C-alpha cells in the first residue's frame, strides 16, 4: 500500500467521522427543540388549567354567597317580592354546572388530547364569566330591592308633605279663575277652566295611594308599597302642574295681547299693499287670503270687551301668514315668467334651426327617410307651433325645447335611414360598391363625398338621374312614333 492510498483512506475516515458527528449534532438539536416545544405546550396547558380552576372556584363561591343573600331577602321580604330574582341565580348555577362537567372531563382517568385540554379549559373560563354576569345582575336586583325597602317609607312621608302643600294651592287657583273670567271670554279659559277640579281628583288619588303604600309596608309587601308610593308622587306632580297652568295663564294671555297688537298693525299694512296690486295679479289666491285676513281682523273684540287673546293671535297670525305666502308665490311666479320670457326667444330660434335642418334632410332625400323620422319631424313642428302661441312663457320654453329635441332626433333617424338605404342597388341604376356604403360613380369618386358637398348634393344627383331617365324614356316613346 503506497502513501497515496493511505492518504485516501485517512481522508475518507475523516469525512465519515465529520458526517457522523454532524448528523448526530443535528439529531440532538431536533430532539432538544422538540422537548422545548413539548415543555412550552405543557406549560401553557398547565396555565390554562390553573386559570380555569381558579375561575371555577371564585364563581362557585360567589354563587354560594348569592344563594345565602337571596334566601335572607326571601325570609325578610317574602317570596313574592323576590320571585323575579330567583331565575337569575338559576341561570348562574346552570353555567357553573356545565363548567364543573368540563372540569371533570379534564381530571378523569380518560386521557385527553392537547386540543381537548385547551378547548375545555377555555370553555370553563367562558362559563364562569357568564355565571359572574348573572350573579352581578342578581346583586343589582338585591341592591335595588334593599333600596326600595329603605326609601319607600321616606317616599310616603314626602308624598304626604307634598300633598298637603299642593292642596293648599287649590283655593288660590279657583280664585284666579274667577278673576280671569271677568277679563277674558269663556272660550279663552277652556284650556284651564277645569284644572282646579282635576287637581283635586288627582290629590285625592294620591292620598289613597300613600295610604295603600303605608299599609303594604306594614305587611312587608315592599314592591307593592314602592309602586303605590310612586303612583302617589306622580299624581301630586300632575296636580301641581295643573294649578301652575292656571297661574301662568294670565302671563301668557298678556304676552299674546302684546303680540296681537303688533301683528294687527303689520296685517293692516300688508292688506294695503295687497289691495294696491293690479287686479289681474290679485285674482285667485291673493284675493282669498285678503278676505280671510280681513275677516280675522273684523272678529277681534272691541276695546274693553272680554276676548281670547291667544286664540285671536293664532287666527290673525295664520291669516297673515297665508297672505304672505300668496304674495310671495305670486312674486315668484312673476319672476319665473320674466325669466322664461327671456329664454323663449333663444329657445324658439334653436327649435327653428333644428326644424330647418331636419326638414332639409327629409326634403332632399325623400323616399329613403322612414316613418319614424317623419313622425318625429311632424311632432317637432307641432311642439314648435304650440311654443309660438303659448300664453305662458314657461310652457312656451318647454314646448320649444321639446320641439328642438324631436327635430334633432328626426334628423338622426333620417340619416340612419339614408345610410341603410345606400346598401346594394342604387335607385338610378348604379351600384354602391364603395368602402363607405355609397360606392363610386354618379358624382362620387372612390366612395368618398366631394369636399364641401352635403348629403343633399349626392341624392340630388340621384334624383337628377331618375328625372333624366324618365325624360329619355319619354324620348324613346316619341321615337316609336317615327318607326
C-alpha positions in Angstrom: 0.0 0.0 0.0 1.6 3.2 -1.1 1.4 6.6 0.5 -1.4 7.8 -1.8 -3.7 5.0 -0.8 -3.0 5.6 2.9 -3.9 9.3 2.5 -7.1 8.4 0.7 -8.2 6.0 3.4 -7.4 8.5 6.1 -9.3 11.3 4.3 -12.3 9.1 3.8 -12.3 8.1 7.5 -12.1 11.8 8.5 -15.1 12.6 6.2 -17.1 9.8 7.6 -16.4 10.9 11.1 -17.3 14.5 10.3 -20.6 13.4 8.7 -21.5 11.2 11.5 -20.7 13.9 14.0 -22.8 16.5 12.0 -25.8 14.1 11.8 -25.6 13.3 15.5 -25.4 17.0 16.3 -28.4 17.8 14.1 -30.4 15.0 15.6 -29.6 16.2 19.1 -30.7 19.7 18.3 -34.0 18.4 16.8 -34.6 16.3 20.0 -33.8 19.4 22.1 -36.2 21.6 20.1 -38.9 19.0 20.2 -38.6 18.7 24.0 -38.7 22.5 24.3 -41.9 22.8 22.3 -43.5 20.0 24.3 -42.4 21.7 27.5 -43.8 25.0 26.3 -47.1 23.4 25.3 -47.4 21.6 28.6 -46.7 24.8 30.5 -49.4 26.7 28.5 -51.9 23.9 29.2 -51.0 23.9 32.8 -51.5 27.6 33.0 -54.9 27.3 31.3 -55.9 24.6 33.7 -54.9 26.7 36.7 -56.8 29.7 35.3 -59.9 27.5 34.7 -59.7 26.1 38.2 -59.4 29.5 39.8 -62.3 30.9 37.9 -64.4 27.9 38.8 -63.7 28.3 42.5 -64.3 32.0 42.5 -67.6 31.7 40.6 -68.9 28.9 42.7 -68.1 30.8 45.9 -69.9 33.8 44.6 -72.9 31.7 43.8 -73.0 30.2 47.3 -72.9 33.7 48.8 -75.6 34.8 46.4 -77.8 31.9 47.5 -77.4 33.0 51.1 -78.3 36.6 50.2 -81.3 35.6 48.3 -82.5 33.3 51.0 -82.1 36.1 53.5 -84.1 38.5 51.3 -86.9 35.9 50.9 -87.1 35.4 54.6 -87.2 39.1 55.2 -89.5 40.3 52.4 -91.3 37.2 51.2 -91.2 35.1 48.1 -93.5 37.3 46.1 -91.1 40.3 46.4 -88.1 38.3 45.4 -89.6 35.9 42.8 -88.1 37.8 39.9 -84.5 37.3 41.3 -84.6 33.5 41.6 -84.3 32.8 37.8 -81.1 34.9 37.7 -79.4 32.7 40.3 -80.7 29.6 38.5 -79.0 30.7 35.2 -75.7 31.2 37.1 -76.0 27.7 38.6 -76.6 26.2 35.2 -73.5 27.8 33.7 -71.4 26.5 36.7 -72.9 23.0 36.4 -71.6 22.9 32.8 -68.3 24.2 33.8 -67.9 21.6 36.5 -68.7 18.9 33.9 -65.9 20.1 31.7 -63.5 20.2 34.6 -64.4 16.6 35.4 -63.5 15.6 31.9 -60.1 17.2 32.3 -59.4 15.3 35.5 -60.9 11.9 34.9 -59.0 8.7 34.1 -59.5 9.1 30.3 -56.5 10.6 28.6 -57.2 13.9 26.8 -55.6 15.3 23.8 -53.8 18.7 24.0 -56.6 20.2 21.8 -59.3 19.0 24.2 -57.4 20.3 27.2 -57.1 23.7 25.6 -60.7 23.9 24.5 -62.3 22.6 27.7 -60.2 25.0 29.8 -61.2 28.0 27.7 -64.8 26.8 27.9 -64.7 26.7 31.7 -63.4 30.3 31.8 -66.2 31.5 29.5 -68.9 29.7 31.5 -67.5 31.2 34.7 -67.6 34.7 33.2 -71.2 34.1 32.1 -72.1 33.0 35.6 -70.4 36.0 37.1 -72.6 38.3 34.8 -75.7 36.6 36.1 -74.5 37.0 39.7 -73.8 40.7 39.0 -77.4 41.1 37.8 -78.6 39.3 41.0 -76.6 41.7 43.1 -78.1 44.7 41.4 -81.6 43.3 41.9 -81.0 42.7 45.6 -79.5 46.2 46.0 -82.5 47.8 44.3 -84.8 45.8 46.5 -83.0 46.9 49.6 -83.0 50.5 48.4 -86.8 50.2 47.9 -87.2 48.9 51.4 -85.2 51.8 52.8 -86.6 54.6 50.6 -90.3 53.7 50.5 -91.2 54.9 54.0 -89.3 58.2 53.2 -91.1 58.4 49.9 -94.5 58.0 51.6 -93.6 60.7 54.1 -92.5 63.0 51.3 -95.8 62.4 49.4 -97.8 63.3 52.5 -95.9 66.6 52.8 -96.2 67.5 49.1 -99.9 66.5 49.2 -100.6 69.0 51.9 -98.7 71.8 50.2 -100.4 71.3 46.8 -103.8 71.0 48.4 -103.4 74.5 49.9 -102.9 76.0 46.4 -106.3 74.8 45.1 -108.4 77.6 46.5 -106.0 80.2 45.1 -106.3 78.7 41.7 -110.1 78.8 41.9 -109.9 82.5 42.9 -107.6 83.2 39.9 -110.1 81.6 37.6 -112.9 83.7 38.8 -110.9 86.8 38.3 -109.8 85.8 34.8 -113.5 85.2 33.8 -114.1 88.9 34.2 -111.2 89.7 31.9 -111.4 87.1 29.2 -114.1 85.2 27.2 -115.1 81.8 28.5 -113.8 80.1 25.4 -110.4 81.7 26.1 -110.3 79.9 29.5 -111.3 76.5 28.2 -107.7 75.1 28.5 -107.6 75.8 32.2 -111.2 76.1 33.3 -111.3 72.6 34.8 -107.8 72.5 36.2 -108.7 73.0 39.9 -111.3 70.2 39.8 -108.9 67.8 38.0 -106.1 68.7 40.5 -108.4 67.9 43.4 -109.2 64.5 41.9 -105.5 63.8 41.4 -104.7 64.8 45.0 -107.5 62.5 46.3 -106.0 59.6 44.3 -102.5 60.5 45.7 -103.8 60.4 49.3 -105.3 56.9 48.7 -102.1 55.7 47.1 -100.0 56.9 50.0 -102.3 55.2 52.5 -102.0 51.9 50.5 -98.2 52.2 50.5 -98.1 52.5 54.3 -100.4 49.5 54.6 -98.2 47.4 52.3 -95.1 48.4 54.3 -96.7 47.0 57.5 -97.2 43.6 55.8 -93.7 43.6 54.2 -95.1 44.0 50.7 -92.2 46.2 49.7 -92.5 46.1 46.0 -96.2 46.9 46.0 -95.6 49.7 48.6 -93.0 51.2 46.4 -95.3 51.1 43.4 -98.1 52.8 45.3 -95.7 55.5 46.6 -94.5 56.2 43.0 -98.1 56.5 41.8 -98.9 58.9 44.6 -95.8 61.0 43.7 -96.8 61.1 40.0 -100.4 62.2 40.9 -99.2 65.0 43.1 -96.8 66.2 40.4 -99.5 66.3 37.8 -101.9 68.1 40.1 -99.2 70.7 40.8 -98.7 71.2 37.0 -102.5 71.8 36.5 -102.5 74.5 39.2 -99.4 76.1 37.8 -101.0 76.3 34.4 -103.8 78.5 35.9 -101.2 80.7 37.5 -99.3 81.0 34.2 -102.3 81.6 32.0 -102.6 85.4 32.7 -98.9 86.0 31.9 -99.4 84.0 28.6 -102.5 86.0 27.8 -100.7 89.3 28.4 -97.9 88.2 26.1 -100.5 87.2 23.4 -102.2 90.6 23.7 -98.9 92.4 23.1 -98.0 90.2 20.1 -101.6 90.6 18.8 -101.3 94.4 18.7 -98.1 94.2 16.7 -99.4 91.6 14.2 -102.6 93.6 13.7 -100.6 96.7 12.7 -98.5 94.5 10.4 -101.5 92.8 8.9 -103.2 96.1 8.0 -100.1 97.4 6.3 -99.9 94.1 4.3 -103.6 94.4 3.4 -103.0 97.8 1.9 -100.1 96.6 -0.1 -102.1 93.6 -1.4 -105.0 95.8 -2.4 -102.7 98.0 -4.3 -101.7 95.1 -6.6 -103.2 95.1 -10.1 -106.5 93.2 -10.2 -105.1 90.5 -12.5 -102.3 89.8 -10.0 -104.7 89.6 -7.1 -107.1 87.2 -8.7 -107.2 83.8 -7.1 -105.2 83.0 -4.0 -104.2 86.6 -3.0 -107.9 87.8 -3.1 -108.9 84.8 -0.9 -106.1 85.4 1.6 -107.0 89.1 1.7 -110.6 88.2 2.5 -109.6 85.7 5.2 -107.3 88.2 6.9 -110.0 90.9 6.8 -112.4 88.5 8.5 -109.9 87.6 11.2 -109.3 91.3 12.0 -113.0 92.0 12.0 -113.6 89.2 14.5 -111.4 90.8 17.1 -113.2 92.1 20.2 -113.8 95.8 20.7 -111.6 97.6 23.3 -112.6 96.7 26.8 -114.7 93.7 25.7 -113.6 90.2 27.1 -111.8 88.3 24.4 -109.5 85.4 23.6 -106.1 86.9 23.0 -104.4 83.6 22.5 -107.0 82.3 20.0 -107.2 85.7 18.3 -103.4 85.8 17.9 -103.4 82.3 16.4 -106.2 83.2 13.9 -104.7 86.5 12.8 -101.2 85.0 12.5 -102.4 82.2 10.3 -104.3 84.5 8.0 -101.4 86.9 7.9 -99.0 84.0 7.0 -101.4 82.8 4.3 -101.4 86.3 2.7 -97.6 86.4 2.9 -97.4 83.1 1.2 -99.8 84.0 -1.5 -98.0 87.3 -2.3 -94.6 85.5 -2.3 -95.9 82.8 -4.6 -97.3 85.4 -7.0 -94.0 87.3 -7.0 -92.1 84.1 -7.5 -94.4 83.1 -10.4 -93.9 86.5 -12.0 -90.2 86.2 -11.7 -90.3 82.8 -13.3 -92.4 84.1 -16.1 -90.0 87.0 -16.6 -87.0 84.6 -16.8 -89.0 82.3 -19.1 -89.9 85.1 -21.4 -86.2 86.0 -21.7 -85.4 82.4 -22.6 -88.3 81.9 -25.0 -86.7 83.8 -27.9 -83.5 81.8 -27.9 -85.4 78.5 -27.4 -87.6 79.2 -30.4 -84.6 80.2 -32.5 -82.8 76.9 -31.6 -86.0 75.0 -32.4 -86.4 76.7 -35.8 -82.8 75.8 -36.7 -83.3 72.2 -35.7 -86.5 72.1 -37.7 -84.9 73.6 -40.7 -82.1 71.0 -40.6 -84.5 68.1 -40.2 -86.8 69.4 -43.0 -83.7 69.7 -45.3 -82.8 66.1 -44.8 -86.3 64.8 -45.4 -87.0 67.1 -48.3 -83.7 66.4 -50.0 -83.7 62.6 -49.6 -87.4 61.9 -49.7 -88.0 58.2 -50.2 -85.2 56.7 -48.0 -86.5 58.6 -44.9 -88.7 56.3 -42.9 -91.9 56.7 -40.9 -90.1 57.2 -37.5 -88.1 60.2 -38.7 -91.1 61.7 -40.4 -93.2 61.2 -37.2 -90.6 62.9 -35.1 -90.4 65.8 -37.6 -94.2 66.2 -37.5 -94.3 66.1 -33.7 -91.5 68.7 -33.6 -93.4 71.0 -35.8 -96.5 70.7 -33.6 -94.5 71.4 -30.5 -92.8 74.5 -32.0 -96.2 75.7 -33.2 -97.5 75.4 -29.7 -94.5 77.3 -28.4 -95.2 80.2 -30.7 -98.8 80.6 -29.5 -98.3 79.7 -25.8 -99.8 82.2 -23.3 -97.4 81.0 -20.5 -93.7 81.7 -21.3 -92.6 78.7 -19.2 -94.8 76.3 -21.3 -93.6 78.0 -24.4 -90.0 77.4 -23.5 -90.7 73.8 -22.6 -92.5 73.2 -25.9 -89.7 74.8 -27.9 -87.1 72.7 -26.2 -89.2 69.5 -26.8 -89.6 70.6 -30.4 -85.9 71.1 -30.8 -85.1 67.7 -29.3 -87.7 66.0 -31.5 -86.3 67.7 -34.6 -82.8 66.7 -33.8 -84.0 63.1 -33.3 -85.8 63.2 -36.6 -82.6 64.3 -38.4 -80.7 61.5 -36.7 -83.3 58.9 -37.7 -83.4 60.2 -41.2 -79.6 60.0 -41.6 -79.8 56.4 -40.3 -82.4 55.5 -42.8 -80.4 57.1 -45.6 -77.3 55.2 -44.6 -79.2 51.9 -44.6 -80.8 52.6 -48.0 -77.3 53.0 -49.5 -76.5 49.3 -49.3 -76.8 47.3 -52.6 -78.6 48.6 -55.8 -79.0 52.4 -56.2 -82.2 53.9 -57.4 -80.6 55.4 -60.5 -79.3 52.1 -61.7 -75.7 52.4 -60.4 -74.2 50.1 -57.8 -72.9 51.3 -54.4 -69.7 49.4 -54.0 -67.6 51.9 -52.2 -66.0 51.3 -48.9 -68.4 53.6 -47.1 -71.5 52.1 -48.4 -72.2 54.7 -51.1 -69.7 53.5 -53.8 -68.3 55.2 -56.8 -69.8 56.7 -59.9 -72.6 59.2 -60.4 -70.9 62.1 -58.8 -68.7 60.4 -56.2 -65.1 59.1 -56.7 -63.9 56.1 -54.8 -66.9 56.1 -52.5 -65.9 59.5 -50.9 -68.1 62.6 -50.9 -66.6 65.6 -52.6 -65.2 68.2 -50.2 -67.7 70.9 -49.3 -70.7 68.9 -50.6 -73.5 67.8 -48.4 -75.6 64.7 -48.4 -78.4 66.6 -50.3 -76.0 67.0 -53.3 -75.5 63.3 -53.5 -79.2 62.5 -53.5 -79.8 65.5 -55.7 -77.7 63.8 -58.3 -79.5 60.6 -57.7 -82.9 62.2 -58.2 -81.5 64.1 -61.2 -80.6 60.8 -62.8 -84.0 59.5 -62.1 -85.6 62.5 -63.8 -83.2 62.2 -66.8 -84.0 58.6 -67.1 -87.7 59.5 -67.3 -87.0 62.1 -69.9 -85.1 59.6 -72.0 -87.9 57.1 -71.7 -90.3 59.7 -73.0 -88.0 60.5 -75.9 -87.9 56.8 -76.6 -91.6 56.8 -76.7 -91.6 59.7 -79.2 -89.1 57.7 -81.4 -91.6 54.9 -81.5 -93.9 57.3 -83.3 -91.5 57.7 -86.2 -90.9 54.0 -86.6 
